[in-house]
Amino acid sequence: MATLKDIQMKIVAVKKTRQITKAMNMVATSKLRNAQIKMEDFRPYAAKFAEVLGSLAGKADAGGNPLLCERDEVKTTDIIVMTSDRGLCGSFNANLIKQAEELAQAQAADGKSVRVICVGKKGRDFARKTAFPIVAEHIGVVGGGFGFNVASNIGTAAINSFLAEESDEVHVVYAEFISMARHNAVTKKLLPISAVESEEVEEPGSAEREYLPEHICEPSADLLLADLLPKNISVQIYSALLETSASEHAARMMAMDNATTACNDMVDSLTLVYNKARQAAVTSELMDIVGGAEALKG
């Protein structure tokens, strides 16, 4: 049976852990607020960008752009896996890794070579344990402050690889932020660029668009489309980074809140055990005293 000192040490240790989890919860809450503002501010831009791109695609000769052309035979697939650099965020990274692993295995089952582009340390650690080669690593991106240049660099490398026929398809696996307590692992195809549908320009939860305004193209739709299609890849990657960043902070906030609650419950339980043990010790001492007094009387 644990002594009173052992129980006291456990209570002190749990209280220190509670302080850490509470502090991490506050930090995650602060970072989530900033990440959520950036994500919500960027969504209208991404929606309008896709809307203009869809209007141009209807006027231009889409078949002439190599980013829109499907390959006759897909031999190599690149998968961009977005995860966090740190843990303590519940099942956030596990869900993303599971989604990426299922996609990679499905592509490999079709006879395709799979390569991985890691954005985040957890995704890189997963890729190193598999037989899939790592093309590039981007560490310290999702959890920290990143700019559009990061997405532009990733997108440019993916486009160059696609145009050089080193890869035939490019997919991205990221976390879609839905609410504070809900985020889903999502797979999106980046290259070749699919035909822009009306649903791609609608924001989550918005009503169905009924009218697409006419855009005046200057100098021509073909030239504008050739310039906007590469930028569209960077826009999608940046949007995925913002969604993943907000989802990570929300997941860590929820995980640390649950951990703090568990620490409170553990402290209450240990305090009850301590009080019972102390009462038992006091009762035992009283019995010894009474027993000694009776022996002296005899």
Helices and strands as residue ranges (DSSP letters): H 4-59, G 62-64, G 66-68, E 76-82, H 92-109, E 113-119, H 121-128, E 134-138, H 148-163, E 169-179, E 182-191, G 198-201, H 221-297
